[in-house]
Amino acid sequence: MRKKGRIRSGKRVRRNRKLVILSSIVAASAFIFVVAMTLYVIFGMNTESNAPEGELADEAIFETSFEEPEPVSEYLNESIVSSITDAGYSVTEALQGRPETVEMTDENRSSFVNIDNCLIVDTKKVQIDCSSEGIPSSDDKYYYLFEEATFEDSIPEDAEPLDKIYKNESASFTVNLNKGEADSRLFSKFIVAVKLDGEYVSISKPKYITNPGACAGYSYGGMKHHSIKGLLPDPLRIGELADLNLSYCAYNIPLSHILVPSGGIAYTYNGVTYHFNTGVMENYDDLFKKLNNMGIDVAAIVLNNASPSTYPDLTHPDARRGSTAPYYMFNGVTDDGVNACAAVGSFLAGRYSGSGHGNVSMWIIANEVNARKEYNYMPFVDVDTYTQAFTKAFRVFYNAIVSQNSAAKVYFSLDQRWTMNSQKTGDYDAKDVLDILSSTIKEEGDIDWGLAAHPYSYPNGNTAFWKSSKYTTHSVDTPCISMDNLEVLTDYMQRQEMLDTEGNVRSIILSEMGYSSTSGETLQAAAFAYAYSIMEKNGHIDALMFSRQTDAADEIAALKLALGLQTTGGRHKYIYNVFKYIDTDKRKDVISFAYDIVGKTF
């Protein structure tokens, strides 16, 4: 474990600018004089003489001094002397134009230098470009580059710099990436420091690599589709999906299913070997290939239900006991945790991005992150501490996945509780989590994350979502976001601070959205028809995963929710044909029944 270092403050006396300029002029003049005299000696004195060897030809010198001067050499003429003089003036002017040395203060020291870019170049190097206004005072003339682990917030004690360069208002470091090695820097933060009183002091905010796809071996971004229609499939009825003309499917990958303590598929990552269940992975291979062959792109949901006693590294240290939740917070706060999460992300993305095992174009990390108690367990803390913990692990997964498949999209999911003050019940508002994650990632090095929203009605059994409700308003402080006020979410994602690295609206998918038939099958079908129309008109939804193909018996028993297109026995409900034909030329025929139910034409 690397130890954290100390950051000290201290003022430095500003150097006298006039003295610097005067010294520069003197130095430049001396330089010109030395060059001229050297050339004179080389070309003027190196001539034949009759004086005995080892003796000074005094007479020759005496005579020359009174004769008409001749060119010292054909190589040293007025043009050359002029060039030397001009060069001297240029040196002087450059020194005079050198940025002012600036005294750092306690207030500006931590961000005196800005890291403008932190990019993989030539697939195997990392280039860190930085800039500042003026040159900071310090013990010497160098900037020093350090790396910090994902979970570190200061320069580790006794750490050695990766590189050093002369201080200037713009500077650039280059270091090895070491992808796949024990000292890989794919998940490191980089920071610039100077020496003050013999100690390294950070003078920049840390930045991560922002283009992990530059070292990827695959670039699979999915197929082209005619609609956004997707579904949570029934693994026992995969063959029936061809009838529904789908574009997308979402499928869970719980880590307890795919990891084994030994044997299986051995995968060594950054010097550590992990083991994946051969039979289970082959089942996923078969499933994903079948879906791809039907023209369906896959969104895989990575869920941490790995036993903390068997696979402790994957789970946040604080979340390894005291929970009844099915899933745990991923671990981005220890070296072993970062490596384990990275290994899982790298293995899965490498297997399902063009290696012949089927393809996954979208990856969703965890489920409904703001639902701490239910789906992403960690002991209750303030929302900032909680979200920072998730953000660290999310970036690890992002870099691991995109470093394998440069075109992969990586999402995190939120439920419909937008501003419900749900901390009172032990969960967090979706908006708070979104704001903190977005601002943290942007400050530490922006990447193109996506949002997987779950705009269920609130409560979930409120199938007629269009009816007035205190839970859904059309203002930004609405308690919940359902399909009735979906524009609140997409308008919010169009704010400047939420845009992606190219200034575009980030990818938004609805990875879960559905309606129960408990209050009637025609009402369920009408709700879906109206919701689909809202999504199409909205224009910012990239994919919809309707929940689900087949009713889940446990949901019916516990929550009285029958969300499927068909019953547990396989009987097609009224919604089945509406879903099947809503993106075809039969659309009007299958949705017209809903106009009277909803009370409007859409």
Salt bridges, closest charged atoms under 4 A:
GLU100 OE2 - ARG14 NH1 3.63
GLU147 OE2 - ARG185 NE 3.26
GLU148 OE1 - LYS189 NZ 3.91
GLU152 OE2 - ARG2 NE 3.71
ASP153 OD1 - LYS4 NZ 3.66
ASP197 OD2 - ARG8 NH2 3.06
ASP197 OD1 - ARG12 NH2 3.02
GLU199 OE2 - ARG6 NH2 3.54
GLU199 OE1 - ARG8 NE 3.11
ASP234 OD2 - ARG237 NH1 2.85
GLU240 OE2 - ARG237 NE 3.92
ASP243 OD1 - LYS580 NZ 2.79
ASP285 OD2 - ARG351 NH2 2.68
ASP286 OD2 - LYS290 NZ 3.31
ASP297 OD2 - HIS225 NE2 2.79
ASP318 OD2 - HIS316 ND1 3.97
GLU368 OE2 - HIS454 ND1 2.72
ASP415 OD2 - ARG417 NH2 2.77
ASP427 OD2 - ARG417 NH2 3.16
ASP435 OD2 - LYS431 NZ 3.09
ASP446 OD2 - LYS442 NZ 3.01
ASP446 OD1 - ARG506 NH2 3.12
ASP484 OD2 - HIS474 NE2 3.80
GLU487 OE2 - HIS474 ND1 2.68
GLU521 OE2 - ARG571 NH2 2.72
GLU536 OE1 - ARG587 NH1 2.72
ASP551 OD1 - LYS573 NZ 2.80
GLU555 OE2 - ARG548 NH2 2.90
ASP583 OD2 - HIS226 NE2 3.11
ASP583 OD1 - LYS229 NZ 3.03
